[in-house]
Amino acid sequence: MHVTDVIEEEVIVSPTTRGNMIVWVRRKLTLNSYLYSALGVGCPAILIIICVFFISRHHYKKKYASSNMLAKNANSDPSSRSDLEGGSLHYGVPVYSYSELEEATNNFDTEKELGDGGFGIVYYGKLRDGREVAVKRLYEHNYRRVAQFMNEVEILTRLRHKNLVSLYGCTSHRSRQLLLVYEYIPNGTVADHIHGERATPGSLTWPTRMNIAIETATVLAYLHASEIIHRDVKTNNILLDNNFCVKVADFGLSRLFPNDVSHVSTAPQGTPGYVDPEYHQCYQLTTKSDVYSFGVVLIELISSLPAVDIARHSHEINLANLAINKIEKSAFHELIDPHLGFESDKEVERMTILVAQLAFQCIQQDKETRPSMDEVLETLKQIQSGNDAPEDQEKGFDDDVVIMNVKPPISPESDEVGLLKTKQLPPSPISVNTNWTSRSTTPNISS
């Protein structure tokens, strides 16, 4: 061994040196010995190989240290980590960086707000590839926002339907700013058109409203067949494109519902005026909870009235209560919007009354007396085609026939006939969640 080797070993190998370092130094000494031997015998090829080895090792250690630093920075700043993950996939959809969505929305300009509510604010945006989008920015103070974010991403990525809003992507679920990126639906919501800022008398004709009812029912039947309960069915969550075709949105509250269980026990959530009273009382969520909410939507479509209005009489603040009172008295002219042609068009009169009857069945207190969404959809299609208009209705509307002449049919011998005629329903809860606002939480334009 050369003298230089011994001196280097005495300097490096000290009592505080770890064992693995000693092994490394010994290997280094061995290489040094080879190096000196190579120089002694004059082998330049071996010298080149050894130099390349040490240079490569140096660059590898430098690169590894740099990667560790980036990872450390990303862990300390979730927004930065989101930027690093931009372009990757999360649940099969693209992951956008926070900076890209900030740019798309002009730094989340308040002028680009499309709606807000209990879960977040939705902004209009334009991606770098030119696509128009609606970006939902979940509130940071919402302790359940990560669960809602993951829930909506998972559900929308497993579903494909022409009447469901498309999810283009999202930020990383580990990002400080949780953002969801949807296709932009330009024509607002059903609520906007029937009693909101876009509403004008007669602007949304009855045939269009009937199509909206059928398309929405089609989506809900599809969701239930896919073992999903929407849990927030309302006119603010039914978007319309420029052809007035439906796009159902907002799956933050949705739940997976296996077909082999009778219900899911969960704390009631939803929007005042639409929440199933039985769900609110018993904490049991079923597909019939969506049926109840859809019944309220049907009443809005025929009446052009909002689901909750504190300006109405105390027992009619809830639209479901108002409708029950009018339908039980067969006072359809007091419920149905006259601008739809109820008093001038016999076909509109027939269809709107039948839809009112169907809605009446949907909002029954006992969920067992409500039809399924498949039955609701089939009934709406029959009403639209005119296949379920009996001869009695061609001559005039008999009170008893009107109430009960909605499919699925009920046997005349059944006690349900009396039940539907006389049972008084408690209102859907006016208050379910605090801090409720009437503005939409879904991607839409409300101005």
C-alpha positions as semicolon CSV with decimal commas, in nm:
position;residue;x (nm);y (nm);z (nm)
1;M;0,000;0,000;0,000
2;H;0,125;0,345;-0,080
3;V;0,198;0,599;0,195
4;T;-0,072;0,832;0,066
5;D;-0,330;0,557;0,103
6;V;-0,249;0,509;0,472
7;I;-0,262;0,883;0,548
8;E;-0,605;0,918;0,375
9;E;-0,744;0,623;0,565
10;E;-0,630;0,763;0,899
11;V;-0,799;1,097;0,825
12;I;-1,133;0,958;0,703
13;V;-1,186;0,656;0,924
14;S;-1,247;0,812;1,267
15;P;-1,447;0,689;1,572
16;T;-1,751;0,890;1,457
17;T;-1,752;0,748;1,104
18;R;-2,038;0,507;1,015
19;G;-1,966;0,157;0,896
20;N;-2,097;0,207;0,546
21;M;-1,861;0,502;0,498
22;I;-1,567;0,283;0,599
23;V;-1,669;0,031;0,333
24;W;-1,686;0,309;0,077
25;V;-1,344;0,444;0,171
26;R;-1,191;0,101;0,154
27;R;-1,332;0,056;-0,194
28;K;-1,192;0,395;-0,278
29;L;-0,849;0,294;-0,150
30;T;-0,867;-0,016;-0,359
31;L;-0,946;0,193;-0,664
32;N;-0,663;0,428;-0,574
33;S;-0,430;0,134;-0,557
34;Y;-0,550;0,023;-0,899
35;L;-0,505;0,376;-1,021
36;Y;-0,149;0,393;-0,900
37;S;-0,077;0,051;-1,041
38;A;-0,224;0,153;-1,373
39;L;-0,012;0,464;-1,381
40;G;0,288;0,257;-1,294
41;V;0,236;0,018;-1,581
42;G;0,104;0,289;-1,817
43;C;-0,259;0,183;-1,896
44;P;-0,448;0,496;-2,007
45;A;-0,762;0,298;-2,093
46;I;-0,813;0,194;-1,731
47;L;-0,752;0,553;-1,620
48;I;-1,028;0,679;-1,853
49;I;-1,276;0,420;-1,725
50;I;-1,209;0,511;-1,365
51;C;-1,247;0,884;-1,435
52;V;-1,578;0,825;-1,610
53;F;-1,699;0,622;-1,309
54;F;-1,626;0,900;-1,061
55;I;-1,772;1,174;-1,285
56;S;-2,094;0,973;-1,333
57;R;-2,120;0,911;-0,962
58;H;-2,081;1,282;-0,892
59;H;-2,359;1,380;-1,135
60;Y;-2,594;1,112;-1,000
61;K;-2,553;1,233;-0,641
62;K;-2,613;1,592;-0,752
63;K;-2,930;1,501;-0,944
64;Y;-3,063;1,290;-0,655
65;A;-3,011;1,574;-0,410
66;S;-3,195;1,813;-0,645
67;S;-3,492;1,574;-0,673
68;N;-3,513;1,545;-0,296
69;M;-3,522;1,921;-0,265
70;L;-3,809;1,949;-0,516
71;A;-4,005;1,683;-0,333
72;K;-3,946;1,856;-0,002
73;N;-4,068;2,188;-0,143
74;A;-4,376;2,023;-0,294
75;N;-4,466;1,865;0,039
76;S;-4,444;2,199;0,215
77;D;-4,656;2,380;-0,047
78;P;-4,953;2,175;-0,179
79;S;-5,021;2,425;-0,456
80;S;-4,669;2,376;-0,582
81;R;-4,716;2,001;-0,577
82;S;-5,025;2,046;-0,791
83;D;-4,813;2,236;-1,042
84;L;-4,564;1,951;-1,051
85;E;-4,844;1,704;-1,122
86;G;-4,996;1,906;-1,405
87;G;-5,051;1,690;-1,711
88;S;-5,078;1,362;-1,516
89;L;-5,398;1,166;-1,458
90;H;-5,616;1,141;-1,149
91;Y;-5,899;0,885;-1,162
92;G;-5,845;0,885;-1,537
93;V;-5,892;1,262;-1,592
94;P;-5,621;1,524;-1,652
95;V;-5,472;1,702;-1,352
96;Y;-5,439;2,077;-1,408
97;S;-5,194;2,297;-1,224
98;Y;-5,333;2,570;-1,005
99;S;-5,141;2,831;-1,206
100;E;-5,305;2,718;-1,533
101;L;-5,657;2,747;-1,390
102;E;-5,569;3,076;-1,225
103;E;-5,467;3,204;-1,568
104;A;-5,782;3,059;-1,732
105;T;-6,010;3,248;-1,492
106;N;-5,808;3,572;-1,490
107;N;-5,698;3,514;-1,132
108;F;-6,052;3,405;-1,035
109;D;-6,197;3,739;-1,129
110;T;-6,528;3,810;-0,955
111;E;-6,663;3,929;-1,290
112;K;-6,631;3,569;-1,413
113;E;-6,838;3,415;-1,134
114;L;-7,112;3,187;-1,261
115;G;-7,260;3,090;-0,926
116;D;-7,182;3,010;-0,565
117;G;-7,327;2,811;-0,281
118;G;-7,244;2,584;0,010
119;F;-6,942;2,410;-0,143
120;G;-6,765;2,663;-0,359
121;I;-6,771;2,928;-0,628
122;V;-6,788;2,851;-1,000
123;Y;-6,600;3,067;-1,251
124;Y;-6,603;3,091;-1,626
125;G;-6,263;3,017;-1,776
126;K;-6,078;2,954;-2,099
127;L;-5,799;2,697;-2,116
128;R;-5,477;2,742;-2,311
129;D;-5,611;2,506;-2,580
130;G;-5,910;2,740;-2,632
131;R;-6,177;2,532;-2,458
132;E;-6,435;2,719;-2,252
133;V;-6,476;2,570;-1,907
134;A;-6,651;2,617;-1,575
135;V;-6,410;2,594;-1,282
136;K;-6,548;2,512;-0,938
137;R;-6,324;2,634;-0,657
138;L;-6,411;2,459;-0,331
139;Y;-6,412;2,666;-0,015
140;E;-6,099;2,621;0,195
141;H;-6,292;2,642;0,524
142;N;-6,516;2,346;0,437
143;Y;-6,377;2,056;0,639
144;R;-6,547;1,801;0,409
145;R;-6,423;1,957;0,088
146;V;-6,166;1,686;0,013
147;A;-6,430;1,414;0,051
148;Q;-6,674;1,608;-0,171
149;F;-6,398;1,672;-0,426
150;M;-6,295;1,305;-0,442
151;N;-6,659;1,194;-0,449
152;E;-6,748;1,409;-0,749
153;V;-6,436;1,312;-0,942
154;E;-6,488;0,942;-0,880
155;I;-6,857;0,947;-0,977
156;L;-6,822;1,159;-1,291
157;T;-6,531;0,952;-1,421
158;R;-6,728;0,629;-1,394
159;L;-7,040;0,763;-1,571
160;R;-7,104;0,842;-1,937
161;H;-7,436;0,995;-2,045
162;K;-7,526;1,265;-2,294
163;N;-7,735;1,446;-2,033
164;L;-7,462;1,453;-1,766
165;V;-7,215;1,740;-1,745
166;S;-6,863;1,629;-1,845
167;L;-6,566;1,659;-1,612
168;Y;-6,258;1,777;-1,803
169;G;-6,016;1,748;-1,512
170;C;-5,915;1,873;-1,170
171;T;-5,624;1,977;-0,955
172;S;-5,448;1,719;-0,740
173;H;-5,654;1,612;-0,439
174;R;-5,348;1,698;-0,228
175;S;-5,344;2,057;-0,349
176;R;-5,429;2,338;-0,112
177;Q;-5,670;2,473;-0,376
178;L;-5,922;2,207;-0,483
179;L;-6,055;2,287;-0,829
180;L;-6,286;2,093;-1,062
181;V;-6,296;2,170;-1,434
182;Y;-6,622;2,103;-1,622
183;E;-6,745;2,158;-1,971
184;Y;-6,902;2,502;-1,997
185;I;-7,280;2,497;-2,044
186;P;-7,375;2,838;-2,185
187;N;-7,751;2,864;-2,140
188;G;-7,790;2,878;-1,763
189;T;-8,007;2,656;-1,547
190;V;-8,372;2,556;-1,551
191;A;-8,416;2,773;-1,240
192;D;-8,279;3,073;-1,431
193;H;-8,535;3,026;-1,709
194;I;-8,851;2,957;-1,510
195;H;-8,822;3,191;-1,211
196;G;-8,475;3,344;-1,222
197;E;-8,288;3,620;-1,401
198;R;-8,354;3,475;-1,748
199;A;-8,725;3,418;-1,689
200;T;-8,977;3,598;-1,909
201;P;-9,344;3,494;-1,942
202;G;-9,382;3,223;-2,202
203;S;-9,009;3,211;-2,288
204;L;-8,973;2,845;-2,189
205;T;-9,261;2,676;-2,370
206;W;-9,443;2,372;-2,241
207;P;-9,298;2,131;-2,504
208;T;-8,949;2,243;-2,399
209;R;-9,033;2,193;-2,032
210;M;-9,170;1,847;-2,106
211;N;-8,846;1,754;-2,281
212;I;-8,650;1,886;-1,983
213;A;-8,855;1,667;-1,747
214;I;-8,801;1,356;-1,960
215;E;-8,426;1,412;-2,008
216;T;-8,376;1,475;-1,636
217;A;-8,576;1,165;-1,546
218;T;-8,366;0,967;-1,795
219;V;-8,045;1,073;-1,620
220;L;-8,179;0,994;-1,273
221;A;-8,296;0,649;-1,386
222;Y;-7,948;0,594;-1,531
223;L;-7,784;0,701;-1,204
224;H;-8,002;0,469;-0,999
225;A;-7,925;0,180;-1,234
226;S;-7,556;0,268;-1,179
227;E;-7,605;0,244;-0,800
228;I;-7,578;0,620;-0,744
229;I;-7,813;0,855;-0,561
230;H;-7,772;1,217;-0,668
231;R;-7,905;1,362;-0,337
232;D;-7,927;1,721;-0,463
233;V;-8,179;1,715;-0,748
234;K;-8,303;2,068;-0,810
235;T;-8,361;2,310;-1,095
236;N;-8,035;2,491;-1,013
237;N;-7,847;2,168;-1,088
238;I;-8,015;2,112;-1,424
239;L;-7,811;2,301;-1,683
240;L;-7,927;2,383;-2,035
241;D;-7,723;2,407;-2,353
242;N;-7,810;2,637;-2,641
243;N;-8,062;2,381;-2,770
244;F;-8,223;2,358;-2,425
245;C;-8,094;2,005;-2,379
246;V;-8,036;1,897;-2,020
247;K;-7,700;1,855;-1,848
248;V;-7,739;1,740;-1,487
249;A;-7,457;1,862;-1,264
250;D;-7,316;1,882;-0,910
251;F;-7,235;1,542;-0,762
252;G;-7,066;1,665;-0,447
253;L;-7,339;1,513;-0,227
254;S;-7,399;1,200;-0,435
255;R;-7,366;0,858;-0,278
256;L;-7,295;0,511;-0,406
257;F;-7,596;0,292;-0,331
258;P;-7,546;-0,085;-0,383
259;N;-7,855;-0,256;-0,517
260;D;-7,845;-0,521;-0,244
261;V;-7,914;-0,275;0,041
262;S;-8,242;-0,110;0,135
263;H;-8,102;0,228;0,237
264;V;-7,794;0,421;0,341
265;S;-7,796;0,571;0,690
266;T;-7,653;0,919;0,670
267;A;-7,712;1,266;0,806
268;P;-7,961;1,447;0,579
269;Q;-7,807;1,687;0,333
270;G;-7,948;1,873;0,038
271;T;-8,124;2,194;-0,056
272;P;-8,423;2,333;0,138
273;G;-8,752;2,263;-0,036
274;Y;-8,621;1,954;-0,215
275;V;-8,521;1,728;0,074
276;D;-8,725;1,412;0,123
277;P;-8,914;1,453;0,457
278;E;-8,876;1,083;0,540
279;Y;-8,502;1,102;0,480
280;H;-8,490;1,411;0,700
281;Q;-8,680;1,236;0,980
282;C;-8,532;0,885;0,964
283;Y;-8,179;0,951;0,828
284;Q;-8,236;0,680;0,567
285;L;-8,130;0,773;0,215
286;T;-8,282;0,575;-0,074
287;T;-8,340;0,622;-0,445
288;K;-8,691;0,740;-0,351
289;S;-8,525;1,048;-0,197
290;D;-8,428;1,154;-0,551
291;V;-8,784;1,076;-0,662
292;Y;-8,920;1,321;-0,404
293;S;-8,680;1,595;-0,518
294;F;-8,769;1,532;-0,881
295;G;-9,137;1,566;-0,791
296;V;-9,061;1,918;-0,668
297;V;-8,881;1,987;-0,998
298;L;-9,192;1,876;-1,188
299;I;-9,405;2,117;-0,986
300;E;-9,162;2,399;-1,065
301;L;-9,188;2,317;-1,435
302;I;-9,567;2,340;-1,441
303;S;-9,602;2,635;-1,201
304;S;-9,290;2,848;-1,271
305;L;-9,265;2,898;-0,894
306;P;-8,951;2,850;-0,679
307;A;-8,925;2,557;-0,439
308;V;-8,905;2,790;-0,139
309;D;-9,043;3,142;-0,118
310;I;-9,082;3,313;0,219
311;A;-9,303;3,575;0,055
312;R;-9,580;3,316;0,017
313;H;-9,834;3,233;0,285
314;S;-9,679;3,047;0,579
315;H;-9,825;2,706;0,490
316;E;-9,726;2,750;0,124
317;I;-9,367;2,869;0,167
318;N;-9,269;2,518;0,060
319;L;-9,381;2,456;-0,298
320;A;-9,455;2,089;-0,222
321;N;-9,712;2,194;0,038
322;L;-9,866;2,448;-0,199
323;A;-9,896;2,185;-0,474
324;I;-10,053;1,927;-0,244
325;N;-10,320;2,174;-0,136
326;K;-10,405;2,272;-0,494
327;I;-10,399;1,919;-0,639
328;E;-10,615;1,769;-0,362
329;K;-10,874;2,038;-0,441
330;S;-10,826;1,986;-0,817
331;A;-10,750;2,358;-0,835
332;F;-10,502;2,309;-1,119
333;H;-10,569;2,653;-1,262
334;E;-10,429;2,797;-0,937
335;L;-10,111;2,593;-0,966
336;I;-10,023;2,576;-1,336
337;D;-9,856;2,876;-1,501
338;P;-10,121;3,037;-1,727
339;H;-9,850;3,149;-1,972
340;L;-9,801;2,783;-2,071
341;G;-10,140;2,784;-2,247
342;F;-10,328;2,594;-1,979
343;E;-10,654;2,775;-2,047
344;S;-10,622;2,804;-2,426
345;D;-10,464;2,474;-2,536
346;K;-10,642;2,147;-2,450
347;E;-10,327;1,943;-2,509
348;V;-10,128;2,159;-2,269
349;E;-10,412;2,133;-2,020
350;R;-10,413;1,752;-2,045
351;M;-10,037;1,716;-2,012
352;T;-9,982;1,963;-1,731
353;I;-10,258;1,809;-1,521
354;L;-10,113;1,462;-1,569
355;V;-9,767;1,587;-1,478
356;A;-9,916;1,747;-1,166
357;Q;-10,068;1,411;-1,071
358;L;-9,736;1,239;-1,123
359;A;-9,557;1,499;-0,911
360;F;-9,821;1,443;-0,641
361;Q;-9,726;1,076;-0,627
362;C;-9,353;1,158;-0,618
363;I;-9,385;1,382;-0,311
364;Q;-9,579;1,136;-0,098
365;Q;-9,461;1,121;0,265
366;D;-9,424;0,743;0,264
367;K;-9,146;0,649;0,023
368;E;-9,310;0,313;-0,045
369;T;-9,602;0,487;-0,217
370;R;-9,375;0,680;-0,452
371;P;-9,297;0,540;-0,797
372;S;-8,943;0,448;-0,898
373;M;-8,753;0,669;-1,142
374;D;-8,802;0,408;-1,413
375;E;-9,179;0,430;-1,357
376;V;-9,166;0,810;-1,351
377;L;-8,977;0,813;-1,680
378;E;-9,219;0,572;-1,844
379;T;-9,518;0,778;-1,728
380;L;-9,368;1,102;-1,862
381;K;-9,309;0,942;-2,201
382;Q;-9,670;0,821;-2,211
383;I;-9,799;1,165;-2,116
384;Q;-9,592;1,324;-2,391
385;S;-9,712;1,075;-2,653
386;G;-10,076;1,094;-2,542
387;N;-10,103;0,718;-2,497
388;D;-10,247;0,739;-2,146
389;A;-10,527;0,990;-2,209
390;P;-10,851;0,796;-2,143
391;E;-11,188;0,869;-2,297
392;D;-11,306;1,026;-1,971
393;Q;-11,047;1,299;-2,009
394;E;-11,156;1,374;-2,364
395;K;-11,501;1,463;-2,227
396;G;-11,383;1,643;-1,917
397;F;-11,174;1,593;-1,608
398;D;-11,346;1,405;-1,329
399;D;-11,193;1,482;-0,988
400;D;-11,139;1,120;-0,884
401;V;-11,003;1,020;-1,225
402;V;-10,764;1,314;-1,232
403;I;-10,603;1,229;-0,901
404;M;-10,556;0,861;-0,972
405;N;-10,509;0,841;-1,347
406;V;-10,129;0,836;-1,342
407;K;-9,920;0,528;-1,405
408;P;-9,800;0,318;-1,237
409;P;-10,171;0,228;-1,192
410;I;-10,321;0,160;-0,851
411;S;-10,590;-0,100;-0,811
412;P;-10,938;0,043;-0,733
413;E;-10,959;-0,207;-0,444
414;S;-10,636;-0,076;-0,294
415;D;-10,638;0,135;0,021
416;E;-10,382;0,356;-0,157
417;V;-10,666;0,537;-0,338
418;G;-10,788;0,686;-0,014
419;L;-10,434;0,744;0,105
420;L;-10,337;0,957;-0,192
421;K;-10,657;1,158;-0,167
422;T;-10,650;1,235;0,201
423;K;-10,303;1,198;0,347
424;Q;-10,162;1,531;0,464
425;L;-9,788;1,556;0,415
426;P;-9,550;1,748;0,638
427;P;-9,337;1,996;0,451
428;S;-8,995;1,922;0,317
429;P;-8,753;2,083;0,561
430;I;-8,709;2,453;0,499
431;S;-8,372;2,441;0,667
432;V;-8,132;2,149;0,636
433;N;-7,792;2,309;0,626
434;T;-7,716;2,649;0,767
435;N;-7,558;2,916;0,550
436;W;-7,781;2,819;0,259
437;T;-7,793;3,054;-0,037
438;S;-8,028;3,046;-0,329
439;R;-7,757;3,086;-0,590
440;S;-7,639;2,783;-0,779
441;T;-7,336;2,580;-0,677
442;T;-7,297;2,433;-1,024
443;P;-7,128;2,548;-1,343
444;N;-7,377;2,776;-1,514
445;I;-7,443;3,134;-1,613
446;S;-7,693;3,321;-1,403
447;S;-7,669;3,655;-1,574
